[in-house]
Amino acid sequence: MTKCFFVSDLHGRVSRYETLLHRIRIDGPEVVFVGGDLLPPFGLGAGSEEDGEVNAGGFVPSYLHPQLSKLRAELGANYPRILVIMGNDDSRAEEFAIEQAADAGLLEYIHKKRVAIGEHFASGYSYIPPTPFALKDWEKYDVSRFIDPGCISPEAGTRTLPTDLRSIRFSTIADDLRSLKANSMEREVFLFHAPPYRTALDRAALDGHSIDHVPLDVHVGSIAISRFITESQPHLTMHGHVHESASITGEWQDRLGRTVCLSGAHDGPELSLVRFDLEDPSKATRELI
């Protein structure tokens, strides 16, 4: 059995990273999946700290890279594979620092990539549908150019790196996912930041809210990701992004057909640590620590 950890939405909180690193030392997972929103909130002022957070612009080189280097030196051959994607709160300008950590062998950056894990294969995908938030580095239209009331178009907002406007306007999550589909999906594992639409994993605290008398949809996940899972039936999918969903629904896992879907998102200060065996993720457990 392949012993795995899954976490998401750490948002640069040192206390969560320290807990994760401690558990890796104690429990010895073979693979650690990190589902995006790795860094402190975008726009946190240089040199400032909030609730144990390190400035976003220096988080990878000043904290994450040294901590992972220390962990690898301690564990040697028992150092786990750490598979990572970024999330919508992560500045794309920091992607280069993540890639440098990958070049150093400290982690594997798998956004739009596919890697083998024994007899299984893991792929990553960071983009989410449009939100009301300003940072748009990791947002795309979902299945069409429609956006929900109150959301900001991917063509507006803020981006930390130049992006071709045409590619933003005419690209969708649905288009991207077609390139991630394998001939056989029985052994495919997907690390998404966005959860699938209308599941126990994408429930936002929008009850009773409306804009211009139009009620807001309380489900904020991706229709494209939901369709992709339903139609292709991969072995396992992992998700984050909607912190409060588990508190509202009481569920941090769901199924779409045969596919097991897990969420690492959490709306409290603790680390949400999901443990599972890759061969049988239906028996996954979650601990808030």
N, C-alpha and C positions, 0 to 999 in steps of 0.2 A: 504494500500500500504506500502511496505517495502522500506524505504528511504535509499539509498546506495551511498557511495563514492567509487571511484576507482582511485588509483594512482599507478605509477610504476616508476622505475629508478630514485629514489631520490638521490642515490649515496652519501649518507652521508652529503648532503648540508644542513646545519643548517637552512638557509633561507627558504628552501622548507618545512622542517619539521615544522618550526614555522608558516608558512602560513597554512599548513594542520591542525595543532592543533588549530589555531585561527578559522578556518572555521568549525571545529568540534564543538567548543564552541558555535559559532553563529548559525549554521544551524541544529545541532542536528541529524546527521544521525544515523540510527539504526545499520548499518553494514558498516565497512570500509574495502575494499579489497586492499591489498598492493602486487603488482605483481613482486617483486624481485628487485635485485640491491639496497638493503637497505643501504649498507655500503659505506664508502669512498673507492676509488680505492685500490685494493690489492697492497701492496708494499709501500704504503705511509709511510715514515719514522716515527719512534716512536716520539711522542710528536710534530710532525710538523702539520701545518695547511695550507690548500690551498683553497682560495675562500670560506671561511666559513665551510670548512670540518674539522672534528675531526678525529684523527688517527683511522684507521679501527680496530686495535686490541683492542681499548678501547671504541668504539662508543656505543655499546649496554649498558654496565654497567655504563659508565660515562655520557651518554647523553640520549639515548632512554629510558632506564628503568626508570630513575628519572623523565623524562618529562611525560611519560605515567602514572606513579604513581601520579604525581601532578594533571594531568588531571582527573584521576579517583576520586581523593579526592574532586575535584571541582564539578564534574558532578554527583557523587553518582550513583543513580539508572539510570540516563540518560547516563551513560558511554556506548559507543557503543561496539559492538563486533568488534574486529580488526583481520581480517583473513590475514595471512602472508605466503608468500613463499620467498625463496632466489633466487638469479639470478647468472648468470655466472661471474659477477664481485665480488661476495660475497665469501669470504674465508670460506670453509667448517669448518675450525677450529673454526669459530665463531658461528657455529650452536648450540653449547652447551649454549652459552649466550642467544640465541633466545629461546631455550627450557626452560631456567631458567625464562625468562620473561613470557613464557606460563604457567609454574608451578605457577607463582605468580598471574595468572589470568589477566595479562595485555593485552595479545593477544592470538590468537590461531594459532599455527604453523601447516599448513595443507598440507605440501608436502607429497604426496602419502597417504593422509587421506581424509575421507569423513565425513562432519558434516551436521547436519540438520539446516535449517533456515526456520522456519515455515513449510510450505508445500513443500519447495524446499530443495535441497541438494547441497552442494558445495564441490568440490575436488580441490586439488592443485597439480601442477607438475612443478618442477624447471628446469629440464634438457633442453638443447638446442643442435642443431646439431653442428658439429665441426666448429671452427672459426680460424682465423689467430692469435688469442690471446694466450698467454702462459698459463694462469691459466685454468686448466681442471677439477676443482672440480665438475662443473655442466655441463659438456659436455659429450655427448654420440653419438655413431653412430646413424644415423637417421633411415633408413630402411634397410641398408646394411653397409658393411665396406668401401663403397665408400666415399671419401671426395673431396670437390671441390678444384680446383687448388688454391694454395696459403694458404690453411688451414693446420693446424697442427693436426695430428691424436690425438684422445683421449688417445692413448697409449703413447704419448710423452708429452712434456710440463711439467708443474708444478702442483703438488697436495699438499695441506696443511695437509692432513691426509693420512696414508697408505691405499692403495686400492689393492685388489686382481687383478692381471693383467688379469687373465682369465675372470673375470666378466666384465672387461673393453672391452676385445677383442670380447666377444661373446654376449654382451648385446646391445640392441637397444631401442630407444624411442618407436618404434612400438610395441616391446614386452611388455614394461611397460604399455602402454596405454590399452592393452587388459584387464589388471586387474582393470582398472578404469571404465570400461563400466558397467553400471547398466542394469537391465532387461528392464526398461522403462526409456527413456532419456528425456521425456517431461519436467521434473522438475529439471533436472540436470544442474548445473552451474560449469564451470571449470575456474580456475585461473592458466593460463600458463605464463611462462616467454617468451617463444618463440612464435612468430606469425605463422599463417599457411602460407604455401608456395604459391607463386603466387597470392597474394591478395594485397589490398591497404595498408596492414599493415606491409609488409616485404620488402619494396623497399629501397635498399641501394644505396648510391651515388657511384656506381661503373661504371657509363657510360664511355665507351671508354677505360677501364682498361683491361689489358690482362697480362698473365704470360706465357712465352715461346710461344707467338703468339696465345695463347688460350684465347678468350674473357671470362671475368668473368661474371657469372650470376648476374644480378642486384637484383634478388629475393633471399633472404638469410634465409627465414623461414623454418619451418619443414614440409617436405612432410608427415611424419607420423601423425602429428597433423592435417594437412589439410585433410588427408584421414579419420582420426578418426571423425572429425566434419562432413564431407560430408556423411559418412556412418551411423553415429549414431544420428545425428541431435539433440544435446542437446539444452536446452532452451537458454543458453547464454555462451559465452566464452570471457575471458579477457586476454590481451596480453601486452607485452612491448618489450624491448630489442633493436629494431631498431629505434633509436632516430629520424633519419631524414626522416623516411617514410612519415609522415603526411605532412611535408614541400614539399616533392617531388610530392606526389600524390594529395595533397589537401584534403585527407580523413583520419579520425581517427576511422572510423567505416566501417564495411563491412558486407556482409551476405554470408553464404554458405548454400544454400537452405533456410530452415526456421530459421537457427541459426543466432542470432545476435552476431557479433564479434566486440569487442571494444578494442582500444589501449590507454594506458596511457603514452606511450613514447613521448618524446619531445626533440628537439635539442636546445632549448634556455635555458636561466637561470631561467625561471619561473617554477612554479609548474603547471603541467597539471592536472586539477581536473575534473574528469568525474563524473557527477551526474546522477542517474537513479533510477527508481522504479523497484524493482526486478520482479514484476508481468508483467511489460511492458517495457523492456529495449530498445525497438525500439525507444523510445522517449528520449533517453539519450542526455545530453548536455555536452559540454566541455568548460571550462574556463581556460585561461592562466593567472595566477596571481602571 
